[in-house]
Amino acid sequence: MRVKCVICDTINQLDDDLPLAKKLRNRPIHTYMCDTCHDRIKQNTMSRIETGNFRFYRTSPHMDKEF
């Protein structure tokens, strides 16, 4: 299966038997990101977390105070 990275537009080949290939075939809303872009985003996110200015917005601050 040929896939295209959503960030750098490189085209890669995936085996048809991989779970990722099945997920991309059956659910078109899922997107593919190549390993280099994934590692770059991971590294940048980790460096932002280490600065202390990075906040996760998964819950509201009001709910966090209640816990």
mmCIF file as Biopython writes it, N, C-alpha, C and O atoms, coordinates in Angstrom:
data_model
#
loop_
_atom_site.group_PDB
_atom_site.id
_atom_site.type_symbol
_atom_site.label_atom_id
_atom_site.label_alt_id
_atom_site.label_comp_id
_atom_site.label_asym_id
_atom_site.label_entity_id
_atom_site.label_seq_id
_atom_site.pdbx_PDB_ins_code
_atom_site.Cartn_x
_atom_site.Cartn_y
_atom_site.Cartn_z
_atom_site.occupancy
_atom_site.B_iso_or_equiv
_atom_site.auth_seq_id
_atom_site.auth_asym_id
_atom_site.pdbx_PDB_model_num
ATOM 1   N N  . MET A ? 1  ? 0.840   -1.167 0.000  1.0 0.0 1  A 1 
ATOM 2   C CA . MET A ? 1  ? 0.000   0.000  0.000  1.0 0.0 1  A 1 
ATOM 3   C C  . MET A ? 1  ? 0.888   1.233  0.000  1.0 0.0 1  A 1 
ATOM 4   O O  . MET A ? 1  ? 1.809   1.343  0.808  1.0 0.0 1  A 1 
ATOM 5   N N  . ARG A ? 2  ? 0.611   2.146  -0.896 1.0 0.0 2  A 1 
ATOM 6   C CA . ARG A ? 2  ? 1.359   3.397  -0.955 1.0 0.0 2  A 1 
ATOM 7   C C  . ARG A ? 2  ? 0.679   4.425  -0.073 1.0 0.0 2  A 1 
ATOM 8   O O  . ARG A ? 2  ? -0.535  4.612  -0.147 1.0 0.0 2  A 1 
ATOM 9   N N  . VAL A ? 3  ? 1.468   5.094  0.765  1.0 0.0 3  A 1 
ATOM 10  C CA . VAL A ? 3  ? 0.943   6.102  1.671  1.0 0.0 3  A 1 
ATOM 11  C C  . VAL A ? 3  ? 1.767   7.378  1.528  1.0 0.0 3  A 1 
ATOM 12  O O  . VAL A ? 3  ? 2.935   7.340  1.141  1.0 0.0 3  A 1 
ATOM 13  N N  . LYS A ? 4  ? 1.143   8.498  1.845  1.0 0.0 4  A 1 
ATOM 14  C CA . LYS A ? 4  ? 1.798   9.796  1.717  1.0 0.0 4  A 1 
ATOM 15  C C  . LYS A ? 4  ? 1.756   10.503 3.061  1.0 0.0 4  A 1 
ATOM 16  O O  . LYS A ? 4  ? 0.706   10.577 3.699  1.0 0.0 4  A 1 
ATOM 17  N N  . CYS A ? 5  ? 2.893   11.018 3.488  1.0 0.0 5  A 1 
ATOM 18  C CA . CYS A ? 5  ? 2.986   11.727 4.760  1.0 0.0 5  A 1 
ATOM 19  C C  . CYS A ? 5  ? 2.217   13.041 4.654  1.0 0.0 5  A 1 
ATOM 20  O O  . CYS A ? 5  ? 2.309   13.733 3.641  1.0 0.0 5  A 1 
ATOM 21  N N  . VAL A ? 6  ? 1.467   13.384 5.686  1.0 0.0 6  A 1 
ATOM 22  C CA . VAL A ? 6  ? 0.658   14.602 5.653  1.0 0.0 6  A 1 
ATOM 23  C C  . VAL A ? 6  ? 1.487   15.853 5.862  1.0 0.0 6  A 1 
ATOM 24  O O  . VAL A ? 6  ? 1.023   16.952 5.560  1.0 0.0 6  A 1 
ATOM 25  N N  . ILE A ? 7  ? 2.701   15.715 6.370  1.0 0.0 7  A 1 
ATOM 26  C CA . ILE A ? 7  ? 3.531   16.889 6.643  1.0 0.0 7  A 1 
ATOM 27  C C  . ILE A ? 7  ? 4.532   17.147 5.526  1.0 0.0 7  A 1 
ATOM 28  O O  . ILE A ? 7  ? 4.579   18.250 4.983  1.0 0.0 7  A 1 
ATOM 29  N N  . CYS A ? 8  ? 5.334   16.143 5.176  1.0 0.0 8  A 1 
ATOM 30  C CA . CYS A ? 8  ? 6.413   16.370 4.211  1.0 0.0 8  A 1 
ATOM 31  C C  . CYS A ? 8  ? 6.095   15.846 2.809  1.0 0.0 8  A 1 
ATOM 32  O O  . CYS A ? 8  ? 6.903   16.023 1.898  1.0 0.0 8  A 1 
ATOM 33  N N  . ASP A ? 9  ? 4.950   15.212 2.615  1.0 0.0 9  A 1 
ATOM 34  C CA . ASP A ? 9  ? 4.488   14.712 1.315  1.0 0.0 9  A 1 
ATOM 35  C C  . ASP A ? 9  ? 5.403   13.659 0.689  1.0 0.0 9  A 1 
ATOM 36  O O  . ASP A ? 9  ? 5.426   13.514 -0.533 1.0 0.0 9  A 1 
ATOM 37  N N  . THR A ? 10 ? 6.150   12.929 1.502  1.0 0.0 10 A 1 
ATOM 38  C CA . THR A ? 10 ? 6.930   11.825 0.960  1.0 0.0 10 A 1 
ATOM 39  C C  . THR A ? 10 ? 6.028   10.604 0.817  1.0 0.0 10 A 1 
ATOM 40  O O  . THR A ? 10 ? 5.109   10.400 1.610  1.0 0.0 10 A 1 
ATOM 41  N N  . ILE A ? 11 ? 6.297   9.809  -0.186 1.0 0.0 11 A 1 
ATOM 42  C CA . ILE A ? 11 ? 5.501   8.621  -0.447 1.0 0.0 11 A 1 
ATOM 43  C C  . ILE A ? 11 ? 6.290   7.404  0.012  1.0 0.0 11 A 1 
ATOM 44  O O  . ILE A ? 11 ? 7.438   7.208  -0.384 1.0 0.0 11 A 1 
ATOM 45  N N  . ASN A ? 12 ? 5.661   6.591  0.851  1.0 0.0 12 A 1 
ATOM 46  C CA . ASN A ? 12 ? 6.278   5.385  1.390  1.0 0.0 12 A 1 
ATOM 47  C C  . ASN A ? 12 ? 5.427   4.175  1.041  1.0 0.0 12 A 1 
ATOM 48  O O  . ASN A ? 12 ? 4.271   4.306  0.639  1.0 0.0 12 A 1 
ATOM 49  N N  . GLN A ? 13 ? 6.009   3.012  1.198  1.0 0.0 13 A 1 
ATOM 50  C CA . GLN A ? 13 ? 5.324   1.755  0.923  1.0 0.0 13 A 1 
ATOM 51  C C  . GLN A ? 13 ? 5.100   1.009  2.236  1.0 0.0 13 A 1 
ATOM 52  O O  . GLN A ? 13 ? 6.045   0.797  2.995  1.0 0.0 13 A 1 
ATOM 53  N N  . LEU A ? 14 ? 3.855   0.609  2.509  1.0 0.0 14 A 1 
ATOM 54  C CA . LEU A ? 14 ? 3.523   -0.198 3.682  1.0 0.0 14 A 1 
ATOM 55  C C  . LEU A ? 14 ? 3.053   -1.568 3.224  1.0 0.0 14 A 1 
ATOM 56  O O  . LEU A ? 14 ? 2.414   -1.696 2.179  1.0 0.0 14 A 1 
ATOM 57  N N  . ASP A ? 15 ? 3.371   -2.594 4.010  1.0 0.0 15 A 1 
ATOM 58  C CA . ASP A ? 15 ? 2.832   -3.919 3.724  1.0 0.0 15 A 1 
ATOM 59  C C  . ASP A ? 15 ? 1.322   -3.902 3.935  1.0 0.0 15 A 1 
ATOM 60  O O  . ASP A ? 15 ? 0.821   -3.228 4.836  1.0 0.0 15 A 1 
ATOM 61  N N  . ASP A ? 16 ? 0.605   -4.643 3.108  1.0 0.0 16 A 1 
ATOM 62  C CA . ASP A ? 16 ? -0.851  -4.679 3.216  1.0 0.0 16 A 1 
ATOM 63  C C  . ASP A ? 16 ? -1.328  -5.383 4.476  1.0 0.0 16 A 1 
ATOM 64  O O  . ASP A ? 16 ? -2.476  -5.201 4.881  1.0 0.0 16 A 1 
ATOM 65  N N  . ASP A ? 17 ? -0.470  -6.188 5.108  1.0 0.0 17 A 1 
ATOM 66  C CA . ASP A ? 17 ? -0.872  -6.962 6.276  1.0 0.0 17 A 1 
ATOM 67  C C  . ASP A ? 17 ? -0.675  -6.226 7.593  1.0 0.0 17 A 1 
ATOM 68  O O  . ASP A ? 17 ? -1.087  -6.729 8.638  1.0 0.0 17 A 1 
ATOM 69  N N  . LEU A ? 18 ? -0.062  -5.059 7.572  1.0 0.0 18 A 1 
ATOM 70  C CA . LEU A ? 18 ? 0.182   -4.327 8.814  1.0 0.0 18 A 1 
ATOM 71  C C  . LEU A ? 18 ? -1.111  -3.745 9.373  1.0 0.0 18 A 1 
ATOM 72  O O  . LEU A ? 18 ? -1.997  -3.367 8.608  1.0 0.0 18 A 1 
ATOM 73  N N  . PRO A ? 19 ? -1.231  -3.668 10.695 1.0 0.0 19 A 1 
ATOM 74  C CA . PRO A ? 19 ? -2.429  -3.067 11.288 1.0 0.0 19 A 1 
ATOM 75  C C  . PRO A ? 19 ? -2.615  -1.601 10.890 1.0 0.0 19 A 1 
ATOM 76  O O  . PRO A ? 19 ? -3.747  -1.137 10.754 1.0 0.0 19 A 1 
ATOM 77  N N  . LEU A ? 20 ? -1.509  -0.867 10.702 1.0 0.0 20 A 1 
ATOM 78  C CA . LEU A ? 20 ? -1.612  0.531  10.283 1.0 0.0 20 A 1 
ATOM 79  C C  . LEU A ? 20 ? -2.214  0.645  8.892  1.0 0.0 20 A 1 
ATOM 80  O O  . LEU A ? 20 ? -3.021  1.539  8.639  1.0 0.0 20 A 1 
ATOM 81  N N  . ALA A ? 21 ? -1.835  -0.241 7.997  1.0 0.0 21 A 1 
ATOM 82  C CA . ALA A ? 21 ? -2.393  -0.220 6.642  1.0 0.0 21 A 1 
ATOM 83  C C  . ALA A ? 21 ? -3.887  -0.507 6.668  1.0 0.0 21 A 1 
ATOM 84  O O  . ALA A ? 21 ? -4.657  0.114  5.936  1.0 0.0 21 A 1 
ATOM 85  N N  . LYS A ? 22 ? -4.291  -1.443 7.507  1.0 0.0 22 A 1 
ATOM 86  C CA . LYS A ? 22 ? -5.718  -1.760 7.623  1.0 0.0 22 A 1 
ATOM 87  C C  . LYS A ? 22 ? -6.492  -0.572 8.189  1.0 0.0 22 A 1 
ATOM 88  O O  . LYS A ? 22 ? -7.597  -0.274 7.736  1.0 0.0 22 A 1 
ATOM 89  N N  . LYS A ? 23 ? -5.911  0.103  9.177  1.0 0.0 23 A 1 
ATOM 90  C CA . LYS A ? 23 ? -6.570  1.257  9.770  1.0 0.0 23 A 1 
ATOM 91  C C  . LYS A ? 23 ? -6.726  2.386  8.752  1.0 0.0 23 A 1 
ATOM 92  O O  . LYS A ? 23 ? -7.762  3.051  8.704  1.0 0.0 23 A 1 
ATOM 93  N N  . LEU A ? 24 ? -5.697  2.595  7.945  1.0 0.0 24 A 1 
ATOM 94  C CA . LEU A ? 24 ? -5.769  3.654  6.940  1.0 0.0 24 A 1 
ATOM 95  C C  . LEU A ? 24 ? -6.763  3.312  5.834  1.0 0.0 24 A 1 
ATOM 96  O O  . LEU A ? 24 ? -7.417  4.205  5.295  1.0 0.0 24 A 1 
ATOM 97  N N  . ARG A ? 25 ? -6.884  2.042  5.493  1.0 0.0 25 A 1 
ATOM 98  C CA . ARG A ? 25 ? -7.833  1.625  4.454  1.0 0.0 25 A 1 
ATOM 99  C C  . ARG A ? 25 ? -9.273  1.748  4.911  1.0 0.0 25 A 1 
ATOM 100 O O  . ARG A ? 25 ? -10.128 2.232  4.170  1.0 0.0 25 A 1 
ATOM 101 N N  . ASN A ? 26 ? -9.541  1.310  6.133  1.0 0.0 26 A 1 
ATOM 102 C CA . ASN A ? 26 ? -10.911 1.222  6.601  1.0 0.0 26 A 1 
ATOM 103 C C  . ASN A ? 26 ? -11.450 2.511  7.211  1.0 0.0 26 A 1 
ATOM 104 O O  . ASN A ? 26 ? -12.664 2.707  7.268  1.0 0.0 26 A 1 
ATOM 105 N N  . ARG A ? 27 ? -10.576 3.377  7.661  1.0 0.0 27 A 1 
ATOM 106 C CA . ARG A ? 27 ? -11.011 4.635  8.268  1.0 0.0 27 A 1 
ATOM 107 C C  . ARG A ? 27 ? -10.273 5.789  7.597  1.0 0.0 27 A 1 
ATOM 108 O O  . ARG A ? 27 ? -9.157  6.120  7.999  1.0 0.0 27 A 1 
ATOM 109 N N  . PRO A ? 28 ? -10.869 6.397  6.597  1.0 0.0 28 A 1 
ATOM 110 C CA . PRO A ? 28 ? -10.153 7.420  5.828  1.0 0.0 28 A 1 
ATOM 111 C C  . PRO A ? 28 ? -9.810  8.683  6.615  1.0 0.0 28 A 1 
ATOM 112 O O  . PRO A ? 28 ? -8.998  9.484  6.153  1.0 0.0 28 A 1 
ATOM 113 N N  . ILE A ? 29 ? -10.401 8.880  7.781  1.0 0.0 29 A 1 
ATOM 114 C CA . ILE A ? 29 ? -10.088 10.085 8.551  1.0 0.0 29 A 1 
ATOM 115 C C  . ILE A ? 29 ? -8.699  9.990  9.192  1.0 0.0 29 A 1 
ATOM 116 O O  . ILE A ? 29 ? -8.097  11.018 9.500  1.0 0.0 29 A 1 
ATOM 117 N N  . HIS A ? 30 ? -8.181  8.769  9.398  1.0 0.0 30 A 1 
ATOM 118 C CA . HIS A ? 30 ? -6.843  8.594  9.944  1.0 0.0 30 A 1 
ATOM 119 C C  . HIS A ? 30 ? -5.816  8.972  8.888  1.0 0.0 30 A 1 
ATOM 120 O O  . HIS A ? 30 ? -6.002  8.684  7.706  1.0 0.0 30 A 1 
ATOM 121 N N  . THR A ? 31 ? -4.745  9.609  9.307  1.0 0.0 31 A 1 
ATOM 122 C CA . THR A ? 31 ? -3.710  10.057 8.383  1.0 0.0 31 A 1 
ATOM 123 C C  . THR A ? 31 ? -2.386  9.379  8.713  1.0 0.0 31 A 1 
ATOM 124 O O  . THR A ? 31 ? -2.188  8.872  9.817  1.0 0.0 31 A 1 
ATOM 125 N N  . TYR A ? 32 ? -1.492  9.379  7.743  1.0 0.0 32 A 1 
ATOM 126 C CA . TYR A ? 32 ? -0.186  8.742  7.889  1.0 0.0 32 A 1 
ATOM 127 C C  . TYR A ? 32 ? 0.874   9.815  8.086  1.0 0.0 32 A 1 
ATOM 128 O O  . TYR A ? 32 ? 0.858   10.846 7.413  1.0 0.0 32 A 1 
ATOM 129 N N  . MET A ? 33 ? 1.805   9.566  9.021  1.0 0.0 33 A 1 
ATOM 130 C CA . MET A ? 33 ? 2.940   10.444 9.231  1.0 0.0 33 A 1 
ATOM 131 C C  . MET A ? 33 ? 4.203   9.587  9.204  1.0 0.0 33 A 1 
ATOM 132 O O  . MET A ? 33 ? 4.280   8.575  9.901  1.0 0.0 33 A 1 
ATOM 133 N N  . CYS A ? 34 ? 5.191   9.983  8.408  1.0 0.0 34 A 1 
ATOM 134 C CA . CYS A ? 34 ? 6.420   9.195  8.282  1.0 0.0 34 A 1 
ATOM 135 C C  . CYS A ? 34 ? 7.209   9.240  9.596  1.0 0.0 34 A 1 
ATOM 136 O O  . CYS A ? 34 ? 6.954   10.079 10.461 1.0 0.0 34 A 1 
ATOM 137 N N  . ASP A ? 35 ? 8.156   8.333  9.723  1.0 0.0 35 A 1 
ATOM 138 C CA . ASP A ? 35 ? 8.927   8.211  10.961 1.0 0.0 35 A 1 
ATOM 139 C C  . ASP A ? 35 ? 9.771   9.451  11.245 1.0 0.0 35 A 1 
ATOM 140 O O  . ASP A ? 35 ? 9.910   9.841  12.405 1.0 0.0 35 A 1 
ATOM 141 N N  . THR A ? 36 ? 10.333  10.071 10.222 1.0 0.0 36 A 1 
ATOM 142 C CA . THR A ? 36 ? 11.173  11.253 10.448 1.0 0.0 36 A 1 
ATOM 143 C C  . THR A ? 36 ? 10.346  12.418 10.975 1.0 0.0 36 A 1 
ATOM 144 O O  . THR A ? 36 ? 10.782  13.123 11.886 1.0 0.0 36 A 1 
ATOM 145 N N  . CYS A ? 37 ? 9.159   12.630 10.415 1.0 0.0 37 A 1 
ATOM 146 C CA . CYS A ? 37 ? 8.288   13.704 10.908 1.0 0.0 37 A 1 
ATOM 147 C C  . CYS A ? 37 ? 7.788   13.392 12.311 1.0 0.0 37 A 1 
ATOM 148 O O  . CYS A ? 37 ? 7.706   14.285 13.154 1.0 0.0 37 A 1 
ATOM 149 N N  . HIS A ? 38 ? 7.454   12.135 12.567 1.0 0.0 38 A 1 
ATOM 150 C CA . HIS A ? 38 ? 6.982   11.746 13.895 1.0 0.0 38 A 1 
ATOM 151 C C  . HIS A ? 38 ? 8.066   11.968 14.944 1.0 0.0 38 A 1 
ATOM 152 O O  . HIS A ? 38 ? 7.784   12.482 16.026 1.0 0.0 38 A 1 
ATOM 153 N N  . ASP A ? 39 ? 9.295   11.589 14.636 1.0 0.0 39 A 1 
ATOM 154 C CA . ASP A ? 39 ? 10.398  11.778 15.575 1.0 0.0 39 A 1 
ATOM 155 C C  . ASP A ? 39 ? 10.706  13.256 15.788 1.0 0.0 39 A 1 
ATOM 156 O O  . ASP A ? 39 ? 11.019  13.670 16.904 1.0 0.0 39 A 1 
ATOM 157 N N  . ARG A ? 40 ? 10.620  14.054 14.725 1.0 0.0 40 A 1 
ATOM 158 C CA . ARG A ? 40 ? 10.890  15.488 14.831 1.0 0.0 40 A 1 
ATOM 159 C C  . ARG A ? 40 ? 9.851   16.169 15.722 1.0 0.0 40 A 1 
ATOM 160 O O  . ARG A ? 40 ? 10.202  17.001 16.558 1.0 0.0 40 A 1 
ATOM 161 N N  . ILE A ? 41 ? 8.579   15.821 15.546 1.0 0.0 41 A 1 
ATOM 162 C CA . ILE A ? 41 ? 7.522   16.408 16.366 1.0 0.0 41 A 1 
ATOM 163 C C  . ILE A ? 41 ? 7.663   15.950 17.816 1.0 0.0 41 A 1 
ATOM 164 O O  . ILE A ? 41 ? 7.448   16.734 18.741 1.0 0.0 41 A 1 
ATOM 165 N N  . LYS A ? 42 ? 8.021   14.688 18.013 1.0 0.0 42 A 1 
ATOM 166 C CA . LYS A ? 42 ? 8.215   14.169 19.365 1.0 0.0 42 A 1 
ATOM 167 C C  . LYS A ? 42 ? 9.347   14.900 20.069 1.0 0.0 42 A 1 
ATOM 168 O O  . LYS A ? 42 ? 9.224   15.263 21.239 1.0 0.0 42 A 1 
ATOM 169 N N  . GLN A ? 43 ? 10.452  15.117 19.359 1.0 0.0 43 A 1 
ATOM 170 C CA . GLN A ? 43 ? 11.606  15.792 19.939 1.0 0.0 43 A 1 
ATOM 171 C C  . GLN A ? 43 ? 11.269  17.249 20.276 1.0 0.0 43 A 1 
ATOM 172 O O  . GLN A ? 43 ? 11.654  17.736 21.339 1.0 0.0 43 A 1 
ATOM 173 N N  . ASN A ? 44 ? 10.559  17.948 19.392 1.0 0.0 44 A 1 
ATOM 174 C CA . ASN A ? 44 ? 10.184  19.329 19.659 1.0 0.0 44 A 1 
ATOM 175 C C  . ASN A ? 44 ? 9.207   19.428 20.827 1.0 0.0 44 A 1 
ATOM 176 O O  . ASN A ? 44 ? 9.301   20.353 21.634 1.0 0.0 44 A 1 
ATOM 177 N N  . THR A ? 45 ? 8.284   18.497 20.923 1.0 0.0 45 A 1 
ATOM 178 C CA . THR A ? 45 ? 7.326   18.500 22.024 1.0 0.0 45 A 1 
ATOM 179 C C  . THR A ? 45 ? 8.027   18.247 23.346 1.0 0.0 45 A 1 
ATOM 180 O O  . THR A ? 45 ? 7.726   18.905 24.341 1.0 0.0 45 A 1 
ATOM 181 N N  . MET A ? 46 ? 8.949   17.310 23.370 1.0 0.0 46 A 1 
ATOM 182 C CA . MET A ? 46 ? 9.691   17.022 24.604 1.0 0.0 46 A 1 
ATOM 183 C C  . MET A ? 46 ? 10.519  18.230 25.038 1.0 0.0 46 A 1 
ATOM 184 O O  . MET A ? 46 ? 10.621  18.504 26.234 1.0 0.0 46 A 1 
ATOM 185 N N  . SER A ? 47 ? 11.107  18.951 24.100 1.0 0.0 47 A 1 
ATOM 186 C CA . SER A ? 47 ? 11.887  20.133 24.469 1.0 0.0 47 A 1 
ATOM 187 C C  . SER A ? 47 ? 10.972  21.239 24.994 1.0 0.0 47 A 1 
ATOM 188 O O  . SER A ? 47 ? 11.375  21.996 25.878 1.0 0.0 47 A 1 
ATOM 189 N N  . ARG A ? 48 ? 9.748   21.349 24.470 1.0 0.0 48 A 1 
ATOM 190 C CA . ARG A ? 48 ? 8.799   22.340 24.981 1.0 0.0 48 A 1 
ATOM 191 C C  . ARG A ? 48 ? 8.310   21.960 26.374 1.0 0.0 48 A 1 
ATOM 192 O O  . ARG A ? 48 ? 8.096   22.836 27.212 1.0 0.0 48 A 1 
ATOM 193 N N  . ILE A ? 49 ? 8.131   20.671 26.631 1.0 0.0 49 A 1 
ATOM 194 C CA . ILE A ? 49 ? 7.703   20.222 27.966 1.0 0.0 49 A 1 
ATOM 195 C C  . ILE A ? 49 ? 8.788   20.517 28.989 1.0 0.0 49 A 1 
ATOM 196 O O  . ILE A ? 49 ? 8.480   20.892 30.120 1.0 0.0 49 A 1 
ATOM 197 N N  . GLU A ? 50 ? 10.050  20.356 28.613 1.0 0.0 50 A 1 
ATOM 198 C CA . GLU A ? 50 ? 11.157  20.580 29.538 1.0 0.0 50 A 1 
ATOM 199 C C  . GLU A ? 50 ? 11.314  22.043 29.921 1.0 0.0 50 A 1 
ATOM 200 O O  . GLU A ? 50 ? 11.872  22.343 30.977 1.0 0.0 50 A 1 
ATOM 201 N N  . THR A ? 51 ? 10.829  22.971 29.076 1.0 0.0 51 A 1 
ATOM 202 C CA . THR A ? 51 ? 10.938  24.385 29.421 1.0 0.0 51 A 1 
ATOM 203 C C  . THR A ? 51 ? 9.988   24.766 30.545 1.0 0.0 51 A 1 
ATOM 204 O O  . THR A ? 51 ? 10.234  25.740 31.257 1.0 0.0 51 A 1 
ATOM 205 N N  . GLY A ? 52 ? 8.910   24.015 30.714 1.0 0.0 52 A 1 
ATOM 206 C CA . GLY A ? 52 ? 7.949   24.315 31.761 1.0 0.0 52 A 1 
ATOM 207 C C  . GLY A ? 52 ? 6.814   25.211 31.294 1.0 0.0 52 A 1 
ATOM 208 O O  . GLY A ? 52 ? 5.887   25.468 32.063 1.0 0.0 52 A 1 
ATOM 209 N N  . ASN A ? 53 ? 6.858   25.690 30.068 1.0 0.0 53 A 1 
ATOM 210 C CA . ASN A ? 53 ? 5.812   26.557 29.544 1.0 0.0 53 A 1 
ATOM 211 C C  . ASN A ? 53 ? 4.763   25.798 28.752 1.0 0.0 53 A 1 
ATOM 212 O O  . ASN A ? 53 ? 3.878   26.409 28.153 1.0 0.0 53 A 1 
ATOM 213 N N  . PHE A ? 54 ? 4.848   24.505 28.741 1.0 0.0 54 A 1 
ATOM 214 C CA . PHE A ? 54 ? 3.926   23.675 27.975 1.0 0.0 54 A 1 
ATOM 215 C C  . PHE A ? 54 ? 2.821   23.188 28.892 1.0 0.0 54 A 1 
ATOM 216 O O  . PHE A ? 54 ? 3.089   22.677 29.979 1.0 0.0 54 A 1 
ATOM 217 N N  . ARG A ? 55 ? 1.560   23.346 28.450 1.0 0.0 55 A 1 
ATOM 218 C CA . ARG A ? 55 ? 0.423   22.901 29.254 1.0 0.0 55 A 1 
ATOM 219 C C  . ARG A ? 55 ? -0.439  21.965 28.435 1.0 0.0 55 A 1 
ATOM 220 O O  . ARG A ? 55 ? -0.673  22.190 27.247 1.0 0.0 55 A 1 
ATOM 221 N N  . PHE A ? 56 ? -0.908  20.910 29.083 1.0 0.0 56 A 1 
ATOM 222 C CA . PHE A ? 56 ? -1.847  20.002 28.437 1.0 0.0 56 A 1 
ATOM 223 C C  . PHE A ? 56 ? -3.256  20.537 28.672 1.0 0.0 56 A 1 
ATOM 224 O O  . PHE A ? 56 ? -3.636  20.792 29.815 1.0 0.0 56 A 1 
ATOM 225 N N  . TYR A ? 57 ? -4.019  20.706 27.626 1.0 0.0 57 A 1 
ATOM 226 C CA . TYR A ? 57 ? -5.379  21.209 27.730 1.0 0.0 57 A 1 
ATOM 227 C C  . TYR A ? 57 ? -6.379  20.077 27.541 1.0 0.0 57 A 1 
ATOM 228 O O  . TYR A ? 57 ? -7.269  20.165 26.694 1.0 0.0 57 A 1 
ATOM 229 N N  . ARG A ? 58 ? -6.238  19.034 28.314 1.0 0.0 58 A 1 
ATOM 230 C CA . ARG A ? 58 ? -7.150  17.905 28.196 1.0 0.0 58 A 1 
ATOM 231 C C  . ARG A ? 58 ? -8.391  18.112 29.045 1.0 0.0 58 A 1 
ATOM 232 O O  . ARG A ? 58 ? -9.472  17.660 28.670 1.0 0.0 58 A 1 
ATOM 233 N N  . THR A ? 59 ? -8.260  18.784 30.178 1.0 0.0 59 A 1 
ATOM 234 C CA . THR A ? 59 ? -9.389  19.096 31.038 1.0 0.0 59 A 1 
ATOM 235 C C  . THR A ? 59 ? -9.367  20.588 31.329 1.0 0.0 59 A 1 
ATOM 236 O O  . THR A ? 59 ? -8.358  21.257 31.105 1.0 0.0 59 A 1 
ATOM 237 N N  . SER A ? 60 ? -10.456 21.092 31.816 1.0 0.0 60 A 1 
ATOM 238 C CA . SER A ? 60 ? -10.513 22.513 32.140 1.0 0.0 60 A 1 
ATOM 239 C C  . SER A ? 60 ? -9.806  22.761 33.471 1.0 0.0 60 A 1 
ATOM 240 O O  . SER A ? 60 ? -9.767  21.873 34.323 1.0 0.0 60 A 1 
ATOM 241 N N  . PRO A ? 61 ? -9.248  23.957 33.661 1.0 0.0 61 A 1 
ATOM 242 C CA . PRO A ? 61 ? -8.577  24.263 34.938 1.0 0.0 61 A 1 
ATOM 243 C C  . PRO A ? 61 ? -9.532  24.204 36.129 1.0 0.0 61 A 1 
ATOM 244 O O  . PRO A ? 61 ? -9.125  23.874 37.242 1.0 0.0 61 A 1 
ATOM 245 N N  . HIS A ? 62 ? -10.804 24.525 35.890 1.0 0.0 62 A 1 
ATOM 246 C CA . HIS A ? 62 ? -11.799 24.460 36.963 1.0 0.0 62 A 1 
ATOM 247 C C  . HIS A ? 62 ? -11.970 23.020 37.454 1.0 0.0 62 A 1 
ATOM 248 O O  . HIS A ? 62 ? -12.078 22.782 38.656 1.0 0.0 62 A 1 
ATOM 249 N N  . MET A ? 63 ? -11.995 22.075 36.535 1.0 0.0 63 A 1 
ATOM 250 C CA . MET A ? 63 ? -12.120 20.663 36.924 1.0 0.0 63 A 1 
ATOM 251 C C  . MET A ? 63 ? -10.866 20.192 37.642 1.0 0.0 63 A 1 
ATOM 252 O O  . MET A ? 63 ? -10.947 19.367 38.551 1.0 0.0 63 A 1 
ATOM 253 N N  . ASP A ? 64 ? -9.703  20.708 37.243 1.0 0.0 64 A 1 
ATOM 254 C CA . ASP A ? 64 ? -8.454  20.314 37.909 1.0 0.0 64 A 1 
ATOM 255 C C  . ASP A ? 64 ? -8.434  20.775 39.366 1.0 0.0 64 A 1 
ATOM 256 O O  . ASP A ? 64 ? -7.904  20.071 40.226 1.0 0.0 64 A 1 
ATOM 257 N N  . LYS A ? 65 ? -9.005  21.947 39.653 1.0 0.0 65 A 1 
ATOM 258 C CA . LYS A ? 65 ? -9.031  22.447 41.032 1.0 0.0 65 A 1 
ATOM 259 C C  . LYS A ? 65 ? -9.913  21.584 41.925 1.0 0.0 65 A 1 
ATOM 260 O O  . LYS A ? 65 ? -9.630  21.421 43.112 1.0 0.0 65 A 1 
ATOM 261 N N  . GLU A ? 66 ? -10.993 21.025 41.349 1.0 0.0 66 A 1 
ATOM 262 C CA . GLU A ? 66 ? -11.888 20.198 42.138 1.0 0.0 66 A 1 
ATOM 263 C C  . GLU A ? 66 ? -11.230 18.903 42.600 1.0 0.0 66 A 1 
ATOM 264 O O  . GLU A ? 66 ? -11.579 18.372 43.654 1.0 0.0 66 A 1 
ATOM 265 N N  . PHE A ? 67 ? -10.293 18.400 41.829 1.0 0.0 67 A 1 
ATOM 266 C CA . PHE A ? 67 ? -9.620  17.164 42.204 1.0 0.0 67 A 1 
ATOM 267 C C  . PHE A ? 67 ? -8.483  17.507 43.112 1.0 0.0 67 A 1 
ATOM 268 O O  . PHE A ? 67 ? -7.762  16.616 43.562 1.0 0.0 67 A 1 
#
